[in-house]
Amino acid sequence: MAKEEYAIHIPIQQYHPNELTDIERIWVDEAIAAAKKAYAPYSRFQVGAAVVLADGQIVTGSNQENAAYPSGLCAERVALFYAGARYPDIPVKAIVIVACRDGIIQKPTAPCGACRQVMLETERRYRHQIQIILYGSDTVYEIASAESLLPLAFDADLRSNEQFFAINN
Ligand code: THU
């Protein structure tokens, strides 16, 4: 078989914060408030996540660090796992991520690989796309689905999810 090169296209909308809709502004403000409550004495990098559920409820989280560094957790997973624990039957429809260090960071902060993996499984679990808003104070990135942020994702999870849905639905 001849070698072929494939390019993966990731659609990202880039815009200025003043183009956010009113409801998105509310979500962003929740994420900023969450970031300010982060427990980040080691990195001094405060991250806030606002998870928006399909019924409009907002669940927030912030990064929680620990002296045993790997024991800490990112803001996104704090919020997504709390949403999963508290409202297991309600799909997630959006997540806003914002970071602060001496004020809100100007450029968008992208989620780490582990958080992308969790976002993707949340999306597949509820069969509901998650709108991802990466907020920076001078630039916003918006991605329509967690699927595009994790191309070539591990696929055994997908098969087990499909079996899970075949059994549970
Ligand atoms: N962090 C997050 O909370 N979310 C991300 O997407 C990237 C990193 C946290 C982990 C750690 O507490 C701090 O930011 C510095 O890496």
Backbone and ligand atoms as CSV (ligand in chain L), in Angstrom:
chain,resi,resn,atom,element,x,y,z
A,1,MET,N,N,0.854,-1.203,0.000
A,1,MET,CA,C,0.000,0.000,0.000
A,1,MET,C,C,0.891,1.255,0.000
A,2,ALA,N,N,0.571,2.188,-0.880
A,2,ALA,CA,C,1.371,3.418,-0.954
A,2,ALA,C,C,1.105,4.297,0.269
A,3,LYS,N,N,2.153,4.977,0.679
A,3,LYS,CA,C,1.968,5.902,1.806
A,3,LYS,C,C,1.050,7.032,1.383
A,4,GLU,N,N,0.186,7.411,2.301
A,4,GLU,CA,C,-0.694,8.546,2.017
A,4,GLU,C,C,-0.648,9.482,3.215
A,5,GLU,N,N,-0.816,10.734,2.958
A,5,GLU,CA,C,-0.846,11.684,4.074
A,5,GLU,C,C,-2.261,12.221,4.244
A,6,TYR,N,N,-2.734,12.175,5.469
A,6,TYR,CA,C,-4.034,12.747,5.771
A,6,TYR,C,C,-3.843,13.973,6.653
A,7,ALA,N,N,-4.598,14.997,6.391
A,7,ALA,CA,C,-4.569,16.170,7.270
A,7,ALA,C,C,-5.890,16.201,8.027
A,8,ILE,N,N,-5.805,16.540,9.309
A,8,ILE,CA,C,-7.030,16.604,10.114
A,8,ILE,C,C,-7.429,18.065,10.265
A,9,HIS,N,N,-8.675,18.320,9.940
A,9,HIS,CA,C,-9.173,19.692,9.963
A,9,HIS,C,C,-9.921,19.921,11.277
A,10,ILE,N,N,-9.521,20.929,12.013
A,10,ILE,CA,C,-10.211,21.245,13.280
A,10,ILE,C,C,-10.866,22.616,13.144
A,11,PRO,N,N,-12.179,22.658,12.992
A,11,PRO,CA,C,-12.840,23.959,12.829
A,11,PRO,C,C,-12.876,24.727,14.158
A,12,ILE,N,N,-12.298,25.898,14.151
A,12,ILE,CA,C,-12.283,26.752,15.357
A,12,ILE,C,C,-12.769,28.136,14.949
A,13,GLN,N,N,-13.734,28.634,15.659
A,13,GLN,CA,C,-14.162,30.017,15.407
A,13,GLN,C,C,-13.388,30.917,16.359
A,14,GLN,N,N,-12.844,31.982,15.816
A,14,GLN,CA,C,-12.094,32.930,16.635
A,14,GLN,C,C,-12.832,34.261,16.585
A,15,TYR,N,N,-13.061,34.849,17.760
A,15,TYR,CA,C,-13.746,36.140,17.757
A,15,TYR,C,C,-13.398,36.950,19.008
A,16,HIS,N,N,-13.836,38.171,19.028
A,16,HIS,CA,C,-13.567,39.055,20.176
A,16,HIS,C,C,-14.622,38.812,21.265
A,17,PRO,N,N,-14.221,38.924,22.554
A,17,PRO,CA,C,-15.191,38.673,23.629
A,17,PRO,C,C,-16.485,39.484,23.505
A,18,ASN,N,N,-16.425,40.656,22.896
A,18,ASN,CA,C,-17.679,41.438,22.828
A,18,ASN,C,C,-18.678,40.854,21.821
A,19,GLU,N,N,-18.271,39.791,21.135
A,19,GLU,CA,C,-19.205,39.108,20.230
A,19,GLU,C,C,-19.921,37.932,20.888
A,20,LEU,N,N,-19.629,37.685,22.154
A,20,LEU,CA,C,-20.342,36.619,22.866
A,20,LEU,C,C,-21.819,36.983,22.965
A,21,THR,N,N,-22.673,35.979,22.932
A,21,THR,CA,C,-24.094,36.244,23.153
A,21,THR,C,C,-24.304,36.547,24.646
A,22,ASP,N,N,-25.470,37.063,24.987
A,22,ASP,CA,C,-25.739,37.404,26.398
A,22,ASP,C,C,-25.632,36.170,27.290
A,23,ILE,N,N,-26.173,35.061,26.805
A,23,ILE,CA,C,-26.151,33.847,27.637
A,23,ILE,C,C,-24.720,33.314,27.766
A,24,GLU,N,N,-23.954,33.400,26.677
A,24,GLU,CA,C,-22.553,32.957,26.749
A,24,GLU,C,C,-21.765,33.834,27.721
A,25,ARG,N,N,-22.095,35.116,27.763
A,25,ARG,CA,C,-21.410,36.037,28.692
A,25,ARG,C,C,-21.668,35.613,30.138
A,26,ILE,N,N,-22.893,35.168,30.391
A,26,ILE,CA,C,-23.221,34.679,31.742
A,26,ILE,C,C,-22.366,33.454,32.067
A,27,TRP,N,N,-22.252,32.542,31.104
A,27,TRP,CA,C,-21.429,31.336,31.332
A,27,TRP,C,C,-19.974,31.735,31.596
A,28,VAL,N,N,-19.463,32.669,30.787
A,28,VAL,CA,C,-18.064,33.115,30.939
A,28,VAL,C,C,-17.863,33.731,32.330
A,29,ASP,N,N,-18.810,34.553,32.745
A,29,ASP,CA,C,-18.679,35.182,34.067
A,29,ASP,C,C,-18.648,34.137,35.179
A,30,GLU,N,N,-19.428,33.078,34.992
A,30,GLU,CA,C,-19.408,31.979,35.983
A,30,GLU,C,C,-18.026,31.304,36.001
A,31,ALA,N,N,-17.459,31.119,34.818
A,31,ALA,CA,C,-16.133,30.476,34.734
A,31,ALA,C,C,-15.069,31.366,35.371
A,32,ILE,N,N,-15.174,32.659,35.154
A,32,ILE,CA,C,-14.206,33.595,35.756
A,32,ILE,C,C,-14.326,33.567,37.281
A,33,ALA,N,N,-15.567,33.576,37.771
A,33,ALA,CA,C,-15.782,33.526,39.229
A,33,ALA,C,C,-15.201,32.229,39.791
A,34,ALA,N,N,-15.372,31.140,39.055
A,34,ALA,CA,C,-14.833,29.838,39.509
A,34,ALA,C,C,-13.309,29.884,39.545
A,35,ALA,N,N,-12.696,30.467,38.509
A,35,ALA,CA,C,-11.226,30.533,38.453
A,35,ALA,C,C,-10.681,31.246,39.696
A,36,LYS,N,N,-11.391,32.267,40.124
A,36,LYS,CA,C,-10.917,33.045,41.280
A,36,LYS,C,C,-10.952,32.229,42.561
A,37,LYS,N,N,-11.711,31.124,42.548
A,37,LYS,CA,C,-11.784,30.269,43.740
A,37,LYS,C,C,-10.847,29.070,43.652
A,38,ALA,N,N,-9.995,29.035,42.626
A,38,ALA,CA,C,-9.099,27.885,42.456
A,38,ALA,C,C,-8.179,27.734,43.659
A,39,TYR,N,N,-7.790,26.500,43.899
A,39,TYR,CA,C,-6.761,26.237,44.901
A,39,TYR,C,C,-5.506,25.868,44.121
A,40,ALA,N,N,-4.686,26.880,43.842
A,40,ALA,CA,C,-3.524,26.674,42.973
A,40,ALA,C,C,-2.275,27.320,43.566
A,41,PRO,N,N,-1.920,26.939,44.827
A,41,PRO,CA,C,-0.767,27.585,45.468
A,41,PRO,C,C,0.563,27.204,44.830
A,42,TYR,N,N,0.603,26.110,44.077
A,42,TYR,CA,C,1.879,25.639,43.519
A,42,TYR,C,C,2.152,26.252,42.157
A,43,SER,N,N,1.157,26.246,41.278
A,43,SER,CA,C,1.384,26.791,39.931
A,43,SER,C,C,1.023,28.280,39.869
A,44,ARG,N,N,0.178,28.722,40.782
A,44,ARG,CA,C,-0.388,30.079,40.735
A,44,ARG,C,C,-1.110,30.338,39.406
A,45,PHE,N,N,-1.555,29.276,38.781
A,45,PHE,CA,C,-2.293,29.362,37.512
A,45,PHE,C,C,-3.716,28.917,37.832
A,46,GLN,N,N,-4.616,29.863,37.839
A,46,GLN,CA,C,-5.981,29.560,38.270
A,46,GLN,C,C,-6.875,29.333,37.061
A,47,VAL,N,N,-7.530,28.191,37.040
A,47,VAL,CA,C,-8.390,27.855,35.909
A,47,VAL,C,C,-9.828,27.689,36.413
A,48,GLY,N,N,-10.759,28.185,35.633
A,48,GLY,CA,C,-12.177,28.021,35.963
A,48,GLY,C,C,-12.894,27.371,34.795
A,49,ALA,N,N,-13.839,26.499,35.113
A,49,ALA,CA,C,-14.642,25.862,34.060
A,49,ALA,C,C,-16.108,26.011,34.440
A,50,ALA,N,N,-16.927,26.386,33.462
A,50,ALA,CA,C,-18.383,26.414,33.656
A,50,ALA,C,C,-18.974,25.396,32.704
A,51,VAL,N,N,-19.600,24.378,33.281
A,51,VAL,CA,C,-20.256,23.330,32.489
A,51,VAL,C,C,-21.737,23.687,32.427
A,52,VAL,N,N,-22.259,23.764,31.208
A,52,VAL,CA,C,-23.666,24.131,31.029
A,52,VAL,C,C,-24.439,22.869,30.664
A,53,LEU,N,N,-25.457,22.579,31.436
A,53,LEU,CA,C,-26.267,21.384,31.193
A,53,LEU,C,C,-27.382,21.691,30.202
A,54,ALA,N,N,-27.942,20.635,29.633
A,54,ALA,CA,C,-28.970,20.808,28.596
A,54,ALA,C,C,-30.187,21.570,29.115
A,55,ASP,N,N,-30.426,21.519,30.424
A,55,ASP,CA,C,-31.581,22.256,30.973
A,55,ASP,C,C,-31.211,23.679,31.403
A,56,GLY,N,N,-29.973,24.098,31.128
A,56,GLY,CA,C,-29.567,25.476,31.417
A,56,GLY,C,C,-28.819,25.654,32.719
A,57,GLN,N,N,-28.848,24.640,33.562
A,57,GLN,CA,C,-28.099,24.764,34.827
A,57,GLN,C,C,-26.606,24.866,34.542
A,58,ILE,N,N,-25.919,25.591,35.404
A,58,ILE,CA,C,-24.469,25.766,35.258
A,58,ILE,C,C,-23.778,25.144,36.469
A,59,VAL,N,N,-22.787,24.295,36.184
A,59,VAL,CA,C,-21.984,23.674,37.242
A,59,VAL,C,C,-20.557,24.166,37.044
A,60,THR,N,N,-19.956,24.716,38.070
A,60,THR,CA,C,-18.602,25.250,37.892
A,60,THR,C,C,-17.561,24.431,38.654
A,61,GLY,N,N,-16.324,24.599,38.230
A,61,GLY,CA,C,-15.211,23.945,38.911
A,61,GLY,C,C,-13.951,24.763,38.726
A,62,SER,N,N,-12.981,24.517,39.582
A,62,SER,CA,C,-11.683,25.186,39.465
A,62,SER,C,C,-10.605,24.158,39.745
A,63,ASN,N,N,-9.373,24.460,39.324
A,63,ASN,CA,C,-8.309,23.484,39.572
A,63,ASN,C,C,-8.017,23.394,41.064
A,64,GLN,N,N,-7.767,22.170,41.484
A,64,GLN,CA,C,-7.527,21.859,42.895
A,64,GLN,C,C,-6.182,21.151,42.978
A,65,GLU,N,N,-5.189,21.869,43.483
A,65,GLU,CA,C,-3.842,21.296,43.511
A,65,GLU,C,C,-3.569,20.605,44.848
A,66,ASN,N,N,-2.420,19.936,44.890
A,66,ASN,CA,C,-2.046,19.207,46.097
A,66,ASN,C,C,-0.531,19.161,46.172
A,67,ALA,N,N,-0.011,19.115,47.403
A,67,ALA,CA,C,1.439,19.042,47.590
A,67,ALA,C,C,2.014,17.803,46.908
A,68,ALA,N,N,1.239,16.733,46.856
A,68,ALA,CA,C,1.604,15.563,46.040
A,68,ALA,C,C,1.043,15.871,44.654
A,69,TYR,N,N,1.813,16.523,43.814
A,69,TYR,CA,C,1.313,17.173,42.595
A,69,TYR,C,C,0.305,16.383,41.767
A,70,PRO,N,N,0.585,15.113,41.450
A,70,PRO,CA,C,-0.364,14.415,40.557
A,70,PRO,C,C,-1.738,14.187,41.183
A,71,SER,N,N,-1.848,14.414,42.484
A,71,SER,CA,C,-3.150,14.227,43.129
A,71,SER,C,C,-4.127,15.356,42.813
A,72,GLY,N,N,-3.617,16.457,42.291
A,72,GLY,CA,C,-4.493,17.581,41.955
A,72,GLY,C,C,-5.338,17.267,40.733
A,73,LEU,N,N,-6.295,18.150,40.445
A,73,LEU,CA,C,-7.170,17.928,39.285
A,73,LEU,C,C,-7.469,19.246,38.588
A,74,CYS,N,N,-7.588,19.168,37.273
A,74,CYS,CA,C,-7.909,20.345,36.460
A,74,CYS,C,C,-9.346,20.806,36.694
A,75,ALA,N,N,-9.558,22.085,36.420
A,75,ALA,CA,C,-10.883,22.691,36.579
A,75,ALA,C,C,-11.952,21.968,35.758
A,76,GLU,N,N,-11.604,21.604,34.534
A,76,GLU,CA,C,-12.586,20.991,33.627
A,76,GLU,C,C,-13.109,19.685,34.197
A,77,ARG,N,N,-12.161,18.858,34.709
A,77,ARG,CA,C,-12.607,17.570,35.237
A,77,ARG,C,C,-13.319,17.720,36.574
A,78,VAL,N,N,-12.923,18.691,37.379
A,78,VAL,CA,C,-13.661,18.938,38.628
A,78,VAL,C,C,-15.128,19.229,38.269
A,79,ALA,N,N,-15.337,20.105,37.298
A,79,ALA,CA,C,-16.705,20.507,36.925
A,79,ALA,C,C,-17.464,19.363,36.233
A,80,LEU,N,N,-16.797,18.693,35.294
A,80,LEU,CA,C,-17.492,17.619,34.555
A,80,LEU,C,C,-17.832,16.439,35.469
A,81,PHE,N,N,-16.919,16.095,36.365
A,81,PHE,CA,C,-17.195,14.960,37.254
A,81,PHE,C,C,-18.270,15.340,38.276
A,82,TYR,N,N,-18.242,16.583,38.715
A,82,TYR,CA,C,-19.308,16.994,39.643
A,82,TYR,C,C,-20.666,16.963,38.941
A,83,ALA,N,N,-20.689,17.459,37.702
A,83,ALA,CA,C,-21.949,17.436,36.936
A,83,ALA,C,C,-22.426,15.989,36.758
A,84,GLY,N,N,-21.478,15.089,36.455
A,84,GLY,CA,C,-21.835,13.681,36.269
A,84,GLY,C,C,-22.340,13.042,37.559
A,85,ALA,N,N,-21.766,13.474,38.673
A,85,ALA,CA,C,-22.166,12.907,39.962
A,85,ALA,C,C,-23.509,13.462,40.430
A,86,ARG,N,N,-23.716,14.747,40.185
A,86,ARG,CA,C,-24.906,15.416,40.718
A,86,ARG,C,C,-26.109,15.303,39.780
A,87,TYR,N,N,-25.843,15.358,38.473
A,87,TYR,CA,C,-26.931,15.340,37.477
A,87,TYR,C,C,-26.631,14.290,36.398
A,88,PRO,N,N,-26.578,13.019,36.774
A,88,PRO,CA,C,-26.135,11.994,35.814
A,88,PRO,C,C,-27.042,11.831,34.606
A,89,ASP,N,N,-28.285,12.304,34.692
A,89,ASP,CA,C,-29.220,12.098,33.574
A,89,ASP,C,C,-29.343,13.313,32.663
A,90,ILE,N,N,-28.592,14.362,32.940
A,90,ILE,CA,C,-28.741,15.573,32.123
A,90,ILE,C,C,-27.494,15.761,31.260
A,91,PRO,N,N,-27.676,15.802,29.929
A,91,PRO,CA,C,-26.518,15.983,29.053
A,91,PRO,C,C,-25.804,17.308,29.291
A,92,VAL,N,N,-24.523,17.317,28.955
A,92,VAL,CA,C,-23.735,18.558,28.994
A,92,VAL,C,C,-23.818,19.179,27.610
A,93,LYS,N,N,-24.136,20.478,27.549
A,93,LYS,CA,C,-24.223,21.091,26.217
A,93,LYS,C,C,-23.084,22.067,25.921
A,94,ALA,N,N,-22.415,22.552,26.951
A,94,ALA,CA,C,-21.311,23.491,26.694
A,94,ALA,C,C,-20.347,23.496,27.870
A,95,ILE,N,N,-19.126,23.920,27.587
A,95,ILE,CA,C,-18.150,24.152,28.668
A,95,ILE,C,C,-17.352,25.401,28.309
A,96,VAL,N,N,-17.187,26.269,29.290
A,96,VAL,CA,C,-16.342,27.457,29.123
A,96,VAL,C,C,-15.106,27.269,29.992
A,97,ILE,N,N,-13.946,27.581,29.432
A,97,ILE,CA,C,-12.689,27.446,30.171
A,97,ILE,C,C,-11.969,28.797,30.161
A,98,VAL,N,N,-11.514,29.209,31.328
A,98,VAL,CA,C,-10.804,30.482,31.429
A,98,VAL,C,C,-9.664,30.332,32.436
A,99,ALA,N,N,-8.567,31.029,32.202
A,99,ALA,CA,C,-7.439,30.934,33.127
A,99,ALA,C,C,-7.008,32.333,33.574
A,100,CYS,N,N,-6.524,32.398,34.810
A,100,CYS,CA,C,-6.071,33.679,35.379
A,100,CYS,C,C,-4.678,33.516,35.981
A,101,ARG,N,N,-3.863,34.481,35.698
A,101,ARG,CA,C,-2.587,34.626,36.418
A,101,ARG,C,C,-2.322,36.123,36.366
A,102,ASP,N,N,-2.411,36.786,37.505
A,102,ASP,CA,C,-2.394,38.253,37.532
A,102,ASP,C,C,-3.444,38.795,36.566
A,103,GLY,N,N,-4.650,38.357,36.700
A,103,GLY,CA,C,-5.738,38.774,35.801
A,103,GLY,C,C,-6.023,37.698,34.763
A,104,ILE,N,N,-7.108,37.897,34.035
A,104,ILE,CA,C,-7.511,36.900,33.035
A,104,ILE,C,C,-6.485,36.876,31.908
A,105,ILE,N,N,-6.114,35.669,31.512
A,105,ILE,CA,C,-5.132,35.523,30.430
A,105,ILE,C,C,-5.773,35.976,29.114
A,106,GLN,N,N,-4.984,36.713,28.329
A,106,GLN,CA,C,-5.554,37.340,27.123
A,106,GLN,C,C,-5.907,36.345,26.034
A,107,LYS,N,N,-5.054,35.324,25.879
A,107,LYS,CA,C,-5.284,34.339,24.819
A,107,LYS,C,C,-6.026,33.133,25.390
A,108,PRO,N,N,-6.753,32.415,24.565
A,108,PRO,CA,C,-7.513,31.265,25.066
A,108,PRO,C,C,-6.592,30.199,25.663
A,109,THR,N,N,-7.056,29.561,26.719
A,109,THR,CA,C,-6.315,28.455,27.330
A,109,THR,C,C,-6.954,27.150,26.871
A,110,ALA,N,N,-6.149,26.272,26.306
A,110,ALA,CA,C,-6.682,25.016,25.774
A,110,ALA,C,C,-6.617,23.925,26.835
A,111,PRO,N,N,-7.603,23.055,26.862
A,111,PRO,CA,C,-7.618,21.994,27.873
A,111,PRO,C,C,-6.531,20.945,27.642
A,112,CYS,N,N,-6.084,20.323,28.719
A,112,CYS,CA,C,-5.052,19.280,28.606
A,112,CYS,C,C,-5.647,18.022,27.967
A,113,GLY,N,N,-4.791,17.104,27.609
A,113,GLY,CA,C,-5.228,15.882,26.941
A,113,GLY,C,C,-6.212,15.064,27.768
A,114,ALA,N,N,-5.937,14.951,29.071
A,114,ALA,CA,C,-6.823,14.143,29.924
A,114,ALA,C,C,-8.221,14.759,29.978
A,115,CYS,N,N,-8.289,16.082,30.035
A,115,CYS,CA,C,-9.605,16.744,30.070
A,115,CYS,C,C,-10.322,16.577,28.737
A,116,ARG,N,N,-9.584,16.579,27.631
A,116,ARG,CA,C,-10.208,16.349,26.318
A,116,ARG,C,C,-10.813,14.952,26.270
A,117,GLN,N,N,-10.081,13.988,26.843
A,117,GLN,CA,C,-10.570,12.612,26.863
A,117,GLN,C,C,-11.888,12.530,27.650
A,118,VAL,N,N,-11.942,13.229,28.768
A,118,VAL,CA,C,-13.153,13.206,29.594
A,118,VAL,C,C,-14.292,13.945,28.898
A,119,MET,N,N,-13.979,15.057,28.242
A,119,MET,CA,C,-15.020,15.787,27.485
A,119,MET,C,C,-15.592,14.910,26.388
A,120,LEU,N,N,-14.697,14.193,25.684
A,120,LEU,CA,C,-15.154,13.343,24.587
A,120,LEU,C,C,-16.073,12.237,25.096
A,121,GLU,N,N,-15.686,11.621,26.209
A,121,GLU,CA,C,-16.535,10.541,26.716
A,121,GLU,C,C,-17.873,11.086,27.218
A,122,THR,N,N,-17.857,12.292,27.772
A,122,THR,CA,C,-19.113,12.915,28.207
A,122,THR,C,C,-20.011,13.138,27.001
A,123,GLU,N,N,-19.420,13.616,25.920
A,123,GLU,CA,C,-20.181,13.869,24.692
A,123,GLU,C,C,-20.795,12.568,24.158
A,124,ARG,N,N,-19.987,11.511,24.135
A,124,ARG,CA,C,-20.476,10.229,23.612
A,124,ARG,C,C,-21.496,9.608,24.555
A,125,ARG,N,N,-21.245,9.771,25.850
A,125,ARG,CA,C,-22.149,9.181,26.843
A,125,ARG,C,C,-23.573,9.706,26.689
A,126,TYR,N,N,-23.688,11.004,26.492
A,126,TYR,CA,C,-25.019,11.617,26.385
A,126,TYR,C,C,-25.480,11.787,24.943
A,127,ARG,N,N,-24.582,11.430,24.014
A,127,ARG,CA,C,-24.882,11.625,22.594
A,127,ARG,C,C,-25.353,13.056,22.341
A,128,HIS,N,N,-24.573,13.968,22.871
A,128,HIS,CA,C,-24.921,15.390,22.782
A,128,HIS,C,C,-23.623,16.165,22.612
A,129,GLN,N,N,-23.498,16.881,21.510
A,129,GLN,CA,C,-22.263,17.644,21.271
A,129,GLN,C,C,-22.035,18.680,22.366
A,130,ILE,N,N,-20.779,18.854,22.715
A,130,ILE,CA,C,-20.431,19.874,23.722
A,130,ILE,C,C,-19.761,21.048,23.009
A,131,GLN,N,N,-20.391,22.192,23.127
A,131,GLN,CA,C,-19.809,23.435,22.588
A,131,GLN,C,C,-18.699,23.865,23.557
A,132,ILE,N,N,-17.505,24.077,23.026
A,132,ILE,CA,C,-16.365,24.400,23.882
A,132,ILE,C,C,-15.959,25.859,23.638
A,133,ILE,N,N,-15.993,26.648,24.689
A,133,ILE,CA,C,-15.613,28.060,24.578
A,133,ILE,C,C,-14.342,28.265,25.393
A,134,LEU,N,N,-13.258,28.605,24.697
A,134,LEU,CA,C,-11.982,28.883,25.357
A,134,LEU,C,C,-11.857,30.398,25.413
A,135,TYR,N,N,-12.036,30.921,26.606
A,135,TYR,CA,C,-12.134,32.373,26.749
A,135,TYR,C,C,-10.800,33.006,27.112
A,136,GLY,N,N,-10.373,33.983,26.326
A,136,GLY,CA,C,-9.261,34.851,26.686
A,136,GLY,C,C,-9.812,36.270,26.674
A,137,SER,N,N,-9.183,37.169,27.432
A,137,SER,CA,C,-9.801,38.497,27.557
A,137,SER,C,C,-9.739,39.298,26.261
A,138,ASP,N,N,-8.847,38.892,25.301
A,138,ASP,CA,C,-8.899,39.589,24.008
A,138,ASP,C,C,-9.251,38.696,22.821
A,139,THR,N,N,-9.312,37.397,23.042
A,139,THR,CA,C,-9.664,36.469,21.952
A,139,THR,C,C,-10.436,35.281,22.522
A,140,VAL,N,N,-11.473,34.886,21.802
A,140,VAL,CA,C,-12.232,33.693,22.185
A,140,VAL,C,C,-12.099,32.669,21.064
A,141,TYR,N,N,-11.902,31.396,21.439
A,141,TYR,CA,C,-11.977,30.293,20.479
A,141,TYR,C,C,-13.225,29.487,20.805
A,142,GLU,N,N,-13.939,29.108,19.769
A,142,GLU,CA,C,-15.115,28.272,19.984
A,142,GLU,C,C,-15.026,27.059,19.073
A,143,ILE,N,N,-15.248,25.897,19.684
A,143,ILE,CA,C,-15.174,24.622,18.959
A,143,ILE,C,C,-16.525,23.936,19.170
A,144,ALA,N,N,-17.093,23.385,18.106
A,144,ALA,CA,C,-18.474,22.894,18.178
A,144,ALA,C,C,-18.620,21.532,18.848
A,145,SER,N,N,-17.520,20.799,18.958
A,145,SER,CA,C,-17.644,19.438,19.497
A,145,SER,C,C,-16.321,18.972,20.097
A,146,ALA,N,N,-16.401,18.191,21.172
A,146,ALA,CA,C,-15.194,17.627,21.788
A,146,ALA,C,C,-14.486,16.681,20.825
A,147,GLU,N,N,-15.261,16.100,19.911
A,147,GLU,CA,C,-14.708,15.175,18.921
A,147,GLU,C,C,-13.562,15.851,18.154
A,148,SER,N,N,-13.719,17.126,17.795
A,148,SER,CA,C,-12.662,17.762,16.994
A,148,SER,C,C,-11.413,18.080,17.806
A,149,LEU,N,N,-11.546,18.131,19.128
A,149,LEU,CA,C,-10.360,18.430,19.943
A,149,LEU,C,C,-9.541,17.185,20.261
A,150,LEU,N,N,-10.065,16.016,19.897
A,150,LEU,CA,C,-9.310,14.790,20.172
A,150,LEU,C,C,-9.398,13.846,18.975
A,151,PRO,N,N,-8.740,14.245,17.870
A,151,PRO,CA,C,-8.777,13.370,16.695
A,151,PRO,C,C,-8.072,12.045,16.988
A,152,LEU,N,N,-8.486,11.017,16.308
A,152,LEU,CA,C,-7.904,9.675,16.473
A,152,LEU,C,C,-7.970,9.232,17.934
A,153,ALA,N,N,-9.073,9.492,18.572
A,153,ALA,CA,C,-9.218,9.128,19.987
A,153,ALA,C,C,-9.238,7.611,20.154
A,154,PHE,N,N,-8.818,7.176,21.307
A,154,PHE,CA,C,-8.819,5.756,21.668
A,154,PHE,C,C,-10.201,5.177,21.413
A,155,ASP,N,N,-10.225,4.015,20.773
A,155,ASP,CA,C,-11.483,3.567,20.202
A,155,ASP,C,C,-12.161,2.448,20.991
A,156,ALA,N,N,-11.427,1.789,21.884
A,156,ALA,CA,C,-12.056,0.747,22.701
A,156,ALA,C,C,-13.168,1.348,23.551
A,157,ASP,N,N,-12.966,2.576,24.008
A,157,ASP,CA,C,-13.998,3.269,24.782
A,157,ASP,C,C,-15.262,3.409,23.963
A,158,LEU,N,N,-15.097,3.733,22.696
A,158,LEU,CA,C,-16.251,3.944,21.829
A,158,LEU,C,C,-17.046,2.658,21.716
A,159,ARG,N,N,-16.328,1.543,21.498
A,159,ARG,CA,C,-17.049,0.266,21.370
A,159,ARG,C,C,-17.767,-0.067,22.665
A,160,SER,N,N,-17.090,0.135,23.805
A,160,SER,CA,C,-17.755,-0.229,25.054
A,160,SER,C,C,-18.918,0.724,25.332
A,161,ASN,N,N,-18.779,1.973,24.908
A,161,ASN,CA,C,-19.911,2.897,25.062
A,161,ASN,C,C,-21.094,2.429,24.243
A,162,GLU,N,N,-20.816,1.970,23.021
A,162,GLU,CA,C,-21.923,1.541,22.160
A,162,GLU,C,C,-22.610,0.318,22.740
A,163,GLN,N,N,-21.788,-0.585,23.298
A,163,GLN,CA,C,-22.392,-1.753,23.944
A,163,GLN,C,C,-23.215,-1.303,25.151
A,164,PHE,N,N,-22.649,-0.361,25.876
A,164,PHE,CA,C,-23.359,0.154,27.050
A,164,PHE,C,C,-24.728,0.704,26.652
A,165,PHE,N,N,-24.757,1.460,25.561
A,165,PHE,CA,C,-26.026,2.043,25.140
A,165,PHE,C,C,-26.979,0.982,24.608
A,166,ALA,N,N,-26.409,-0.048,23.962
A,166,ALA,CA,C,-27.255,-1.111,23.432
A,166,ALA,C,C,-27.939,-1.828,24.604
A,167,ILE,N,N,-27.223,-1.948,25.720
A,167,ILE,CA,C,-27.773,-2.649,26.886
A,167,ILE,C,C,-28.699,-1.750,27.694
A,168,ASN,N,N,-28.322,-0.471,27.786
A,168,ASN,CA,C,-29.034,0.405,28.720
A,168,ASN,C,C,-30.139,1.256,28.110
A,169,ASN,N,N,-30.281,1.196,26.778
A,169,ASN,CA,C,-31.327,2.036,26.195
A,169,ASN,C,C,-32.314,1.220,25.382
L,1,THU,N1,N,-5.016,23.172,34.566
L,1,THU,C1,C,-6.371,23.152,34.491
L,1,THU,O1,O,-7.076,23.267,35.490
L,1,THU,N2,N,-6.935,23.001,33.274
L,1,THU,C2,C,-6.235,22.910,32.107
L,1,THU,O2,O,-6.836,22.744,31.063
L,1,THU,C3,C,-4.778,22.991,32.111
L,1,THU,C4,C,-4.139,23.015,33.438
L,1,THU,C5,C,-4.408,23.364,35.892
L,1,THU,C6,C,-3.634,22.195,36.409
L,1,THU,C7,C,-2.705,22.872,37.387
L,1,THU,O3,O,-3.393,23.059,38.620
L,1,THU,C8,C,-2.465,24.240,36.768
L,1,THU,O4,O,-3.485,24.431,35.832
L,1,THU,C9,C,-1.117,24.407,36.107
L,1,THU,O5,O,-0.890,23.417,35.214
